[in-house]
Amino acid sequence: MENEKMTIRDISSVKKSQNGVTIEITSKEETHLKAVREMVESCAAGACDCMKPEVKKKVTGMEFKTTDGKSAIHISGDISIEEIHETMDRSEKEIDSSCCSLGGSETSKCCG
């Protein structure tokens, strides 16, 4: 997949959970998992603008976890799978890049 732009949507599947949504990461590549973890940390800290303000208000928590070799993003709140898909479509963060680790004003590049 060299030179192809990959986003979170390319390496995940979204499912409804009891208190929100779970984004299961299908890739096992460390660079992908690191980029996803950085993206989640950035978004959880409010440094991401790919989520519409009205959707962001519904989110009560966001975390990246790896359990039994499976990685996932858990987003708590009254949020739908469709809203997450729309957010993913808005995200321009390339999974192979490490823009989220830049910090400061550069973190906004994670979600374009």
C-alpha positions in Angstrom: 0.0 0.0 0.0 3.0 2.3 -0.4 2.1 5.8 -1.6 -1.6 5.2 -0.9 -3.3 7.6 1.5 -4.8 5.5 4.3 -7.2 6.9 6.9 -8.8 5.4 10.0 -11.8 4.3 7.9 -9.5 2.0 5.8 -8.3 0.0 8.9 -11.4 -0.2 11.1 -15.0 -1.2 11.5 -17.6 0.7 13.6 -20.1 -1.0 15.9 -22.7 0.2 18.3 -21.9 -0.5 21.9 -23.9 -0.3 25.1 -22.9 3.3 25.9 -21.7 4.6 22.6 -19.7 3.3 19.7 -16.7 1.1 19.3 -14.3 1.4 16.4 -12.4 -1.9 16.0 -9.0 -1.5 14.4 -8.4 -4.2 11.9 -4.7 -3.5 11.3 -2.1 -5.1 13.5 0.8 -2.9 12.2 2.5 -1.0 15.1 2.8 2.2 13.0 -0.9 2.2 12.3 -1.8 1.5 16.0 0.6 4.3 17.1 -1.0 6.7 14.7 -4.5 5.8 15.8 -3.5 6.1 19.5 -2.0 9.6 18.8 -5.1 10.6 16.8 -7.4 9.6 19.7 -5.3 11.4 22.3 -5.4 14.5 20.2 -9.2 14.3 19.6 -9.9 13.5 23.2 -7.9 16.6 24.2 -10.1 18.7 21.8 -7.2 19.3 19.3 -9.1 17.8 16.5 -11.7 19.5 14.3 -13.0 16.5 12.2 -16.0 16.0 14.5 -18.8 18.5 14.1 -19.4 20.6 17.2 -23.0 19.2 17.7 -21.5 15.6 17.6 -18.6 16.6 19.9 -21.1 17.8 22.5 -22.6 14.3 22.6 -19.3 12.6 23.4 -18.7 11.9 27.1 -15.5 10.0 26.7 -13.0 8.6 24.2 -10.2 6.1 24.7 -7.9 3.8 22.8 -7.5 0.3 24.3 -5.8 -2.9 23.3 -7.2 -6.1 24.9 -6.3 -9.7 24.0 -4.3 -8.4 20.9 -7.3 -6.4 19.6 -7.2 -2.6 19.4 -10.3 -0.4 19.5 -11.4 3.1 20.1 -14.3 3.4 22.6 -16.4 6.6 22.2 -19.0 7.0 25.0 -22.1 9.1 24.6 -25.4 9.3 22.7 -23.6 9.0 19.3 -24.5 7.0 16.3 -22.5 4.8 13.9 -23.5 7.2 11.1 -22.1 10.2 13.0 -18.8 8.3 13.4 -18.7 7.4 9.7 -19.3 11.1 8.9 -16.5 12.1 11.2 -14.1 9.5 9.7 -15.0 10.9 6.2 -14.0 14.4 7.3 -10.7 13.2 8.8 -7.7 13.8 6.6 -5.3 12.2 9.0 -3.1 9.7 7.2 -2.6 6.7 9.4 1.0 6.2 8.3 2.0 9.7 9.3 2.7 10.9 12.8 1.3 14.4 12.6 -0.5 14.1 15.9 2.9 13.8 17.7 4.0 17.2 16.5 2.0 19.1 19.2 1.0 22.7 19.3 -0.8 24.2 16.3 0.5 21.4 14.2 -1.9 18.9 15.8 -4.8 20.4 13.8 -3.3 18.8 10.7 -4.4 15.4 12.1 -8.0 15.9 11.0 -7.5 18.7 8.4 
